Amino acid sequence: MKSAITLVKGARLIVEHCMTVKKNDKVLIITDDAHMRIAESVAGVSYSLGAYPLITNVTHHVTACMASMAVSMEPPEHLAQAM
């Protein structure tokens, strides 16, 4: 398990340099249960910059896709609209 300091350092790199999040930006973070701590760190750094982060957990959808080829890997319609 990564330490909180390591998570925040990584989140700062992602948010400030890769995504260049600015004040009032809307930040959609798509994650699953296994990566929730990382998503929360990204959301926290985004919020600290004045952005509006939203975390969505797609664990159920990913699990269904992996269990059956009949389930599309495309995101659910409401999530696709948010993207």
Secondary structure, 3 states (H helix, E strand, C coil): CCCHHHHHHHHHHHHHHHCCCCCCCEEEEEECHHHHHHHHHHHHHHHHCCCEEEEEECHHHHHHHHHCCCCCCCCCHHHHHHC
